[in-house]
Amino acid sequence: MRIAVSLAFSLALSLPANANCGGSFSDFVAGLKSEARSMGHSSKSVNRFFSSVKQDPKVIRADRAQGVFQLDFITFSRRIISQNRIDNGRRNAKKWDAIFDRIEKDYGVSRGVLLAFWALETDYGAVQGDYNTLNALVTLAHDCRRPELFRPQIFSALKLFEKGNFDPARTTGAWAGEIGMVQMLPHDILTNGVDGDGDGKVSLKTSAPDALMSGAKMLSHLGWRKNEPWLQEIKVPSNLNWSETGLGKTKTVGEWARLGVKPREGKLGSSKLKASVLLPMGRNGPAFLAYPNFDVYFEWNQSFVYVTTAAYFATRLEGASIFDAGSPEAGLSGAEMKELQRRLQARGHDVGKVDGILGARTRAAVQAEQQNLGLPADAWPTKSLLSRI
């Protein structure tokens, strides 16, 4: 389910914007081999690495079929977070308690965070994907939709191969090239792989300690702030200035408290921490306080709905109650969302690709138009808003 992002974006910056893609697949592979040799890899190593590579049309179909991210937060989270996943998460927390203790000591990442990723990515290792990883990476690099994202991962996989940690013919994982229990890309493994069980190898497919320790190190590398919260359900006053809510609009926790924001359970974080009020389905739906660590989730995955679900699930695994769904106004269908995006574009807003997904840029555009129309600016698009613009 994870969208391949994370450190691949920083790698992509080293490639030209018009990275080679398309054309004959065999010619494309020949170009990869030539580039690998220019990096200092031996011809023997390069030829062995690419000897079995094939284009995989199933990968392209999977890349184009991510309609699940068009679901709203309540629907998506209820579909993804089952009681079985919660029960298994708590069993795994107990089973690997010593590993989580090490993670919390060394990296300051709370166990619920990693348990949630582990559950959502692979059902605690049970479903890791059966796509040939090299075929997936080369197919996606050849495809001209996001070559700058996947091409660097091929050469990282080559380095893993030379270290004896990647089999081009047999290594399998997700359609987007991620490997193991918490689904890490080859460069992530090179940079953040940890031998958590002490057997001298980094085995993310078969070793829970390796996978969990590596995931924690990656989160730390991406900017996770030790022993700080990430997301907390809150109650918000009805007279809150909705235009001040949303990602990127922060106040200190103390300032939010003075405006009437209260925790639904427990206590708010430190009054000096910066935080945003997050309303996934508008002012009448669930409400959360998103702390700085919440931003790190977007380095792992760029889907707003997935990220919010993963962060909320982590709190559930640590004892939080089921969120108060409230009574949000009905949202838009996929076709209606696309129409809204087109109309927002016509009004000069950058919403990115017209894809029917309520992402960060579409939310910002919706909030701006709500302000222009004198509506409560809670960034939740509705049929009435669509009719107004």
N, C-alpha and C positions, 0 to 999 in steps of 0.2 A: 504493500500500500504506500510505502514511503516514496515520495518524489525525490529523485536523485539530485540533491543540491549540496549542502554542507561545503566542504573544502573544495569541491570541484569548481566553484565559482572563482575562488582565488587563483586556482590553476588556470582557469579559462582566460584570465587577464593577461597571461603570458603569450597567448596565441593571437594572431591577427584576426580582426573581426570577420574576414572572409575566409576562415579556415577551409581547406580543401574538403569538399564533400560531393556526393552525387557521382554521376557518370558510371562507367563500368566498375562493378564491384571488384573484379580481379585487378584492374588498374589501381583502384583505391587501396587495396591491400598492398600492392607493390610499392605504392607511395609511402605507406606506413612502415614497410620494411626498410626502405631507403632512409626514412627519417630516423628510425631506430638505430641503424648503423651509424648515422651521422652523430648520434648521441654517445657513441662509444661502445654500443653493444656489438658483440661479435656476430659475424654472419652465421656461424653455426647455431648460436643461441637464438637469433632472430628467426632463422628458417625452421627450427624445431618449434618455436613458440607459435608461429603462424601456420604450421603445416596442416592443421585440421580445421582452420577457421571457415565458417560458412555464414552466408546471409540468412537471417531468420525472420521471415515475414510475420510470425506470431508476435515478435517483439514490437513491430510497428503497430500491429492491431491493438496490442495492450497499451501502447503509448497514446493511442488516439481514443481509447475507451475509458476515460476516467470520470464518467458521469456521476460517480458516487459523491464527488466533491461539489455537485450542484445541490445536494441536500442541505437543509438548514441544520443548525447546531442541535436542536432538540431531537429531530429525527435521526440524524447521524449518530449522536452520542448514545441514544437508546438502542440503536441497531448494533453498535459496536461494543458497548459495555454491558455484558451479560453477567448474571449472577455466577455462572460457571467460571468466567474469567476472573471475577473478584475472588471467588473461593480458591482457584488455582494460584492466584497471585499471593494470597495470604499463606498458602501452603509453601510456595516457593520462597517467600520471605523468611519463613521459619527454617526451611531446609538449608538455605544459603545465608543464614544469619551472620556467620563469621565473615563471609565475603562482603556483605553489606556493611558490617562494622568497619572493615578495612577501607571500603570505598568512602564512607562518611568521614573517616579519619584523614585519609589521604587527599580526597578531592572535594569533600564537603557537599556531595550530591546525595540528597535524601533517597532512601530506598524506593519509595513510591514512584519517583520519577523514572527510574530504570525499569522497575516492574511494569509500569504502564507501557513504555516503549517495547519491552520484551513481549508483552501481551499483544499489542496492536500490530507489531511488525510480523511476528511469526507464531503467535499463540504459544509463547514460552518454548520456542524451538521446534514445535511440531510441524509447522508449515513454512519451510525456508525457501521454497521456490525450486522449480526443476528446469529453469532455463540455463542453457550453457552460458556461462558468464562471459567468456571471450566473444562468443558469437553475438551476444546481446550488446556488448560495448561497441564492437566493430560495426554492427548493423546500425546502431543509433548514431555513431560518429559519421557513418556514410550518409545517413538520412540528413537532409539539409535543414531540419527544424531547429536542432540544438547541437550542432557539431562541436562547438567550442566547449560544451559542457562534458561531453563524453570522450573526445579524442585524448585528452591528457590521462584519463583513467586507463587507457590501453597500455600506455608506457609504464604506468605504475604497476599494472598487472604483470608486465614483462619483468619488472624488478622483483616482484614476488616470486615469479617463476624461477628466476635465477637464484633466489634464496632457497628454493625448494618448497615454497609455500603456496604454489598455484599450479594446477594441472590444466593446461589449455583444453584438453579433450574431456576432462571429467569434472572440473570445478563447476558447480551449479549454484544458482541463487535466484534472485528476483529478476523480473524482465528488464529492469533498469540497471543491472550490473551490481547490485548490492549482495553481500555475502554474509551468511551467518545468522545467529540468533537475534541480533539487534540490527542486522542489515547495514553493513558498512561497505562503502566503496573502496576499491583497491588503494587509493591514496590515503584514505582515512586509516586503513589497516597498517600501511607502511609507517604513518606518522604516529598513530596512537595505539597500535596493537600492544597488548600487555599479556605476558605469560602469568595469568592469575593462579593457575594450579601448580606452578613450579615444575612442569615436566620438560622444560626446555623448548617448548614450541608454543606458538600462538595459534590456537585452533578455535576459531569463532563458530564453526559449525557444530562441534561436538563437545566443547567445554564451556559450561555456564560460567565458571569463574573467569575464564579468558574473555568471554563475550561481555560480561558485566563490567569487569575492570576496564576493558578497552572502551566500552561505551561511556563510562564515567570520565576516563581521560580525555576522550573526544569532547565531551560537554565542557570540561575544564578548559580545553584548548580553544573552544569556541567562545569562552568568556563567562562561564558559569561562576557566580559569586558564592563562595563557600558559605554554607549553613544559613542561607537566606531563603525566604519563601519565594514562590513563583506565581501562585494564583490562589485567591481566596473568595469564597462566595460572600456577598454583602447584601445589605438592604439599603436602598437609596430613597431619599425623600422625593415626593411628587413634584416639588418645586425646584429641583436641581436644574441648573443651566445645562441642557443636554448638548449644546454645541461645544462644551468643554470636555465631553466624554470621547472615548475612542483612543486607539493606539497613537502614540506620538504626542498626546496631550496629557502632560503629567503635572501633578502637584505633589507636595509631600503628603504622607499619610496623615500627618497632623492637620494639614489644610483640608483634606477631604473630610476628616472627622468633624472639623468645625462647620463644614457645610451640611452635616447631617448624615454622612455615610457611616453605617454601622456594620459590624461583622454579623453574619447570620449565626455563626457559632464561634466560640473562643474569643480571642483578642486580635485586633489588627496588628500588623507588623510595626516595627519601630517607627515612631512619629517622624523621623528624619528621612526615611526611605522615600524615594520617588515612586509614584505609582500612577496607573491610568485606570479609569473606570471603564470597564468593558461590558458592552450590552450586545451580545451576539444576535439577539432578535428584537432589539429596540427596548424602549423604556418600560414596556409592560411585560417583558420576558425575564429570563435569568440575568443576574447582575454579578459581576466579579470585579475584584481589584487585582490588576495585573502588575506585578512587581518587576524589577529589572531582569530577573532570571527568565521571565516569560519571553523576553525578546530572543533569548538563546534558542528557544524552540524553533524559531523561523530559520535558524541556520541548519536545522535538522530536516525541516520540511516547510514548504512555503504555503501550504493550504491553511487558510485561517480556521476552517472548520475542523480539520484534522488536529492542528496545533492546540486549539482550545479544548477539544475533546481529550487529547493526550494529557494536557496539563490538569484538567478537571479530574480525569480518571486517576491520576497520581494522588490527588487529595482523597479520593474515595478509598483507595488502597491503604491510606493512612488513617482512615476512620471518619472522614467527613460524610455527612448525610447526602442523600439524593437531592440535587438542586431543586429549588422552587421554580417550576416552569412558568408560573404566572399565567397571564392570558394575552400573549402577544397577538397583534393583528396578523391575519394570514399573509404569508409572503407570496412571492411570484413563482410561477412555473419556469422551467428552463427556457422555453420560448419567450415568455414575457420578460425574463431577465435579459435575454439577448436584445430584445426590442428596447428595453430601458437603456442598456449600454449604448446602443446605436443613437438613441436620442440624447444621451449625455455627451457622446462624442460630438454630435451636431452642435451642442452648446459650448463646445470648446474644452471639454474635460478629457484628460488622459485616463482612460479606463483600462489600457492595455488591450489584449485580444478580446474580441467579442465572443465569449465562450459560455455565457450563461452562469458563470460562477461569481458569487459575491465575494470578491477578493478585496484587498486593502485599498486599491485605487478606486474601485467602484464604490466602496463604502464612503471614501472621502468625497467623491463627486456627489453621491446621494446626500450627504450631510450638507454640502455647500448649497445644493439646490433647495433643500428643505429650509435653510436659512433665508435664501432669496425669496422663497414663497411664504415666509412667515409661519412655517410649520415647526413642530417640535423637532429639533435637529439631532435625532438619535441614530442616524445612519442606517435605519432599517427601511428598505424599499417595500412599498405596498402597492396594491392596485390603484388606490386613490392617488398616490404620488405619480404613478405611471400615466394616469389620465390627465394629470395637471401639467405634465411637461411634454 
